[in-house]
Amino acid sequence: MRVTNNTMIDKAIRNVNGAFRRYISCQEKVASGRSINRLSDDPHGAARAVRLRSVLLGVEQYRRNAETAETAVRMYDDNLNKVGNILNRVRELVVRGATDSATPTEREAMAVEAHELFDELVHAGNASHLGAYMYAGYKTGGSPFEAVADTSDPGWPVKYVGDSGVNRVEVGPGLTLDTNLTGGQVFMGSGGGVNIFETVRQIEQHLDGSNVTELSGSDLSSLDESISHILKFRAELGGRGSRLELVINRLESDSVSVTELLSKTEDVDMAEAIMRFAEQGVVYQAALAAAAKSVQAGLLQYLK
């Protein structure tokens, strides 16, 4: 008889332990809001959640990269807009200075302004963001442009000390986009362009010397080419910006989709979880009551 009573008590204790584990599991789900709190809860679901989290991390990194690139595009476009405004003002001086009505004294005053505009161009070329020089290529730690006063110096009027390094970011699997422009490309005429600094410096000299022939001829032609050169780069930046906007929108959509899948995999139906928690609480209390009766009955039987 004692063996039978012990068996009943053991079974009652097992029932209590099982009910308690289920009760605690339901409590964890309600408290955490997640259906998977440990691998044993749902091995398949847990593995799927790990994969989805990895995908989500990748998508978020691509999105951050794309947003960084978009910021860079805006900075370059703003800077080149300033450069374009400077060149347009220089053009106004050239047109005025090339007229017969302009006096030598007036042209000298224009030359002074042209010199100031030249300095503004150099300043624009040495623009920086967060301590990194925008047009320096990979050599972002130092100013890429140095003014040269000696007209006999091969580097006159400005020497480029940056390099041709192109920075790229990955915005998708196998998809990279350039994030910078180099000073050689934009200002110095590398790759078949026009040397903007040299053009403006020569205009300054020709205004100061009242060289109307050069002003109305090669100077105006070179300046128009310089303005078109800047507009070409701004158009290129506009294309990059449009592409990045599409990429960012797609990545944001991907992030939402993956997050929803992860939520469906991990998150608990709170209403159902609360109901099950209440049910398991009742079951646990019933198991405790039944176990208490079994122990009490066994003890009385033992004492007989």
SESEVO-272243 format. One line per 2 residues: number of its first residue (from 1); their letters; for each residue z, x, y of C-alpha. Coordinates in nm, 3 decimals, decimal comma. Last residue first. Layout:
<nodes>
NUM	a	Z:X:Y | ...;
</nodes>
This chain:
<nodes>
304	kl	1,013:-0,293:0,358 | 1,011:-0,027:0,631;
302	yq	0,658:0,086:0,557 | 0,525:-0,269:0,577;
300	ll	0,687:-0,308:0,919 | 0,527:0,017:1,037;
298	ga	0,187:-0,084:0,908 | 0,205:-0,418:1,083;
296	qv	0,303:-0,253:1,413 | 0,027:0,007:1,382;
294	sk	-0,231:-0,260:1,308 | -0,104:-0,481:1,593;
292	aa	-0,125:-0,191:1,839 | -0,474:-0,109:1,719;
290	aa	-0,588:-0,466:1,778 | -0,446:-0,463:2,131;
288	la	-0,608:-0,128:2,210 | -0,939:-0,246:2,070;
286	aq	-0,918:-0,562:2,281 | -0,848:-0,354:2,592;
284	yv	-1,148:-0,135:2,514 | -1,374:-0,434:2,455;
282	vg	-1,266:-0,592:2,785 | -1,332:-0,267:2,971;
280	qe	-1,661:-0,235:2,787 | -1,769:-0,572:2,925;
278	af	-1,665:-0,479:3,281 | -1,859:-0,152:3,261;
276	rm	-2,154:-0,336:3,109 | -2,160:-0,576:3,406;
274	ia	-2,124:-0,291:3,655 | -2,411:-0,104:3,487;
272	ea	-2,633:-0,413:3,486 | -2,584:-0,466:3,858;
270	md	-2,624:-0,093:3,925 | -2,951:-0,050:3,736;
268	vd	-2,906:0,323:3,682 | -3,104:0,605:3,829;
266	et	-3,237:0,885:3,612 | -3,585:0,798:3,484;
264	ks	-3,673:0,524:3,732 | -3,542:0,743:4,014;
262	ll	-3,745:1,039:3,892 | -4,058:0,824:3,885;
260	et	-3,984:0,704:4,239 | -3,928:1,061:4,358;
258	vs	-4,258:1,165:4,199 | -4,445:0,889:4,383;
256	vs	-4,274:0,955:4,717 | -4,342:1,328:4,696;
254	ds	-4,705:1,267:4,602 | -4,747:1,043:4,908;
252	el	-4,591:1,310:5,130 | -4,820:1,567:4,969;
250	rn	-5,127:1,352:5,037 | -5,028:1,298:5,400;
248	iv	-4,962:1,671:5,442 | -5,302:1,761:5,294;
246	le	-5,485:1,512:5,515 | -5,309:1,643:5,825;
244	lr	-5,382:1,998:5,713 | -5,754:1,922:5,694;
242	sg	-5,752:1,773:6,041 | -5,562:2,072:6,180;
240	rg	-5,795:2,321:6,015 | -6,095:2,143:6,163;
238	gl	-5,936:2,141:6,507 | -5,861:2,511:6,470;
236	ea	-6,230:2,574:6,404 | -6,320:2,371:6,711;
234	rf	-6,072:2,577:6,912 | -6,232:2,893:6,778;
232	kl	-6,577:2,777:6,887 | -6,441:2,673:7,227;
230	ih	-6,312:3,027:7,278 | -6,656:3,176:7,206;
228	si	-6,824:2,916:7,427 | -6,603:3,032:7,716;
226	se	-6,685:3,395:7,641 | -7,058:3,320:7,626;
224	dl	-7,032:3,147:7,961 | -6,858:3,458:8,094;
222	ss	-7,125:3,687:7,956 | -7,401:3,483:8,124;
220	ld	-7,213:3,462:8,453 | -7,155:3,835:8,453;
218	sg	-7,509:3,923:8,339 | -7,684:3,742:8,622;
216	sl	-7,519:3,578:8,922 | -7,235:3,828:8,934;
214	et	-7,456:4,124:8,848 | -7,696:4,051:9,135;
212	vn	-7,415:3,961:9,375 | -7,252:4,301:9,351;
210	sg	-6,998:4,242:9,628 | -6,807:4,558:9,528;
208	dl	-6,473:4,378:9,478 | -6,651:4,089:9,314;
206	hq	-6,839:4,328:9,088 | -6,519:4,507:8,990;
204	ei	-6,337:4,182:8,908 | -6,639:4,060:8,712;
202	qr	-6,632:4,384:8,515 | -6,269:4,323:8,425;
200	vt	-6,342:3,965:8,320 | -6,622:4,070:8,083;
198	ef	-6,428:4,365:7,943 | -6,133:4,143:7,858;
196	in	-6,356:3,884:7,694 | -6,530:4,126:7,460;
194	vg	-6,796:3,895:7,314 | -6,851:3,804:6,951;
192	gg	-7,048:3,979:6,676 | -6,773:4,017:6,419;
190	sg	-6,535:4,189:6,657 | -6,576:4,068:7,015;
188	mf	-6,242:4,188:7,148 | -6,067:3,865:7,244;
186	vq	-6,079:3,617:6,957 | -6,182:3,814:6,652;
184	gg	-6,010:4,141:6,738 | -5,700:3,955:6,846;
182	tl	-5,661:3,801:6,504 | -5,633:3,431:6,429;
180	nt	-5,358:3,293:6,209 | -5,262:3,035:5,946;
178	dl	-5,547:3,062:5,697 | -5,540:2,799:5,422;
176	tl	-5,480:2,826:5,048 | -5,553:2,580:4,765;
174	gp	-5,513:2,710:4,408 | -5,242:2,456:4,330;
172	gv	-5,158:2,311:4,672 | -5,065:2,418:5,023;
170	ev	-5,062:2,793:4,962 | -5,027:2,985:5,285;
168	rn	-5,253:3,249:5,433 | -5,210:3,527:5,687;
166	vg	-5,522:3,723:5,779 | -5,485:4,093:5,857;
164	sd	-5,748:4,230:6,094 | -5,518:4,479:6,265;
162	gv	-5,320:4,509:6,588 | -5,361:4,796:6,832;
160	yk	-5,636:4,641:7,045 | -5,707:4,846:7,357;
158	vp	-5,781:4,677:7,686 | -6,003:4,787:7,975;
156	wg	-6,108:5,037:7,855 | -6,060:5,157:7,496;
154	pd	-6,335:5,419:7,520 | -6,137:5,572:7,811;
152	st	-6,364:5,658:8,104 | -6,248:5,349:8,293;
150	da	-5,890:5,479:8,287 | -5,655:5,183:8,341;
148	va	-5,612:5,080:7,975 | -5,415:4,758:7,909;
146	ef	-5,250:4,745:7,566 | -5,303:4,452:7,333;
144	ps	-5,143:4,383:6,992 | -4,785:4,376:7,119;
142	gg	-4,553:4,483:6,837 | -4,377:4,340:6,531;
140	tk	-4,663:4,119:6,418 | -4,865:4,404:6,271;
138	yg	-5,014:4,184:5,995 | -5,275:4,039:6,228;
136	ay	-5,158:4,107:6,584 | -5,285:3,786:6,745;
134	my	-4,969:3,576:6,724 | -4,707:3,839:6,794;
132	ag	-4,394:3,759:6,592 | -4,059:3,736:6,773;
130	lh	-4,011:3,365:6,707 | -4,358:3,299:6,846;
128	sa	-4,551:3,557:7,041 | -4,824:3,570:7,303;
126	ng	-4,976:3,915:7,361 | -5,329:3,779:7,401;
124	ah	-5,199:3,527:7,653 | -5,037:3,810:7,852;
122	vl	-5,363:4,005:7,844 | -5,543:3,698:7,972;
120	ed	-5,283:3,648:8,245 | -5,337:4,008:8,355;
118	fl	-5,711:3,938:8,381 | -5,633:3,630:8,588;
116	eh	-5,435:3,846:8,829 | -5,729:4,086:8,854;
114	ae	-5,965:3,793:8,914 | -5,733:3,679:9,195;
112	va	-5,760:4,020:9,361 | -6,137:4,017:9,307;
110	ma	-6,157:3,677:9,477 | -5,983:3,827:9,781;
108	er	-6,239:4,108:9,777 | -6,514:3,847:9,751;
106	et	-6,382:3,674:10,062 | -6,386:4,002:10,252;
104	pt	-6,740:4,076:10,136 | -6,847:3,735:10,272;
102	as	-6,950:3,439:10,056 | -7,244:3,243:10,200;
100	dt	-7,499:3,430:9,991 | -7,350:3,279:9,676;
98	ag	-7,250:3,498:9,381 | -6,884:3,501:9,480;
96	rv	-6,857:3,125:9,459 | -7,013:3,109:9,113;
94	vl	-6,811:3,408:8,993 | -6,484:3,268:9,130;
92	er	-6,544:2,933:8,959 | -6,619:3,122:8,639;
90	vr	-6,287:3,304:8,664 | -6,116:2,964:8,686;
88	nl	-6,299:2,851:8,374 | -6,191:3,171:8,200;
86	in	-5,826:3,108:8,280 | -5,850:2,746:8,163;
84	gv	-6,008:2,861:7,836 | -5,729:3,112:7,780;
82	kn	-5,472:2,837:7,839 | -5,649:2,614:7,585;
80	ln	-5,655:2,914:7,355 | -5,276:2,925:7,365;
78	dd	-5,235:2,554:7,299 | -5,481:2,578:7,009;
76	ym	-5,302:2,878:6,864 | -4,965:2,703:6,882;
74	rv	-5,103:2,381:6,733 | -5,260:2,567:6,442;
72	at	-4,932:2,752:6,379 | -4,739:2,424:6,366;
70	ea	-4,991:2,288:6,114 | -4,950:2,601:5,902;
68	te	-4,574:2,554:5,894 | -4,626:2,187:5,804;
66	an	-4,858:2,289:5,521 | -4,606:2,539:5,386;
64	rr	-4,328:2,282:5,402 | -4,548:2,033:5,216;
62	yq	-4,636:2,290:4,949 | -4,266:2,362:4,901;
60	ev	-4,189:1,990:4,874 | -4,463:1,942:4,613;
58	gl	-4,334:2,234:4,406 | -3,975:2,108:4,417;
56	lv	-4,096:1,762:4,315 | -4,285:1,901:4,015;
54	sr	-3,975:2,087:3,899 | -3,764:1,776:3,948;
52	lr	-4,015:1,577:3,744 | -4,000:1,825:3,457;
50	va	-3,619:1,822:3,453 | -3,619:1,442:3,464;
48	ra	-3,854:1,428:3,165 | -3,618:1,653:2,967;
46	ag	-3,323:1,430:3,059 | -3,515:1,117:2,959;
44	hp	-3,595:1,261:2,617 | -3,238:1,382:2,560;
42	dd	-3,082:1,052:2,678 | -2,702:1,044:2,715;
40	sl	-2,668:1,366:2,513 | -2,818:1,570:2,796;
38	rn	-2,544:1,472:3,039 | -2,510:1,233:3,330;
36	is	-2,822:1,028:3,258 | -2,807:0,665:3,375;
34	rg	-2,728:0,770:3,729 | -2,540:0,582:4,001;
32	sa	-2,269:0,844:3,976 | -1,964:0,613:3,976;
30	vk	-2,129:0,326:3,789 | -2,283:0,557:3,532;
28	eq	-1,956:0,747:3,488 | -1,762:0,422:3,431;
26	cs	-2,013:0,312:3,169 | -1,965:0,641:2,984;
24	iy	-1,587:0,607:3,020 | -1,595:0,260:2,860;
22	rr	-1,824:0,379:2,581 | -1,591:0,669:2,508;
20	fa	-1,287:0,439:2,520 | -1,444:0,188:2,282;
18	gn	-1,518:0,467:2,036 | -1,167:0,607:2,066;
16	vn	-1,009:0,264:2,020 | -1,228:0,186:1,719;
14	ri	-1,142:0,521:1,566 | -0,772:0,447:1,624;
12	ak	-0,806:0,109:1,453 | -0,987:0,268:1,159;
10	di	-0,714:0,526:1,121 | -0,446:0,252:1,135;
8	mt	-0,622:0,045:0,871 | -0,662:0,346:0,645;
6	nn	-0,299:0,433:0,690 | -0,203:0,078:0,592;
4	tv	-0,417:0,094:0,278 | -0,268:0,429:0,183;
2	rm	0,081:0,288:0,235 | 0,000:0,000:0,000;
</nodes>
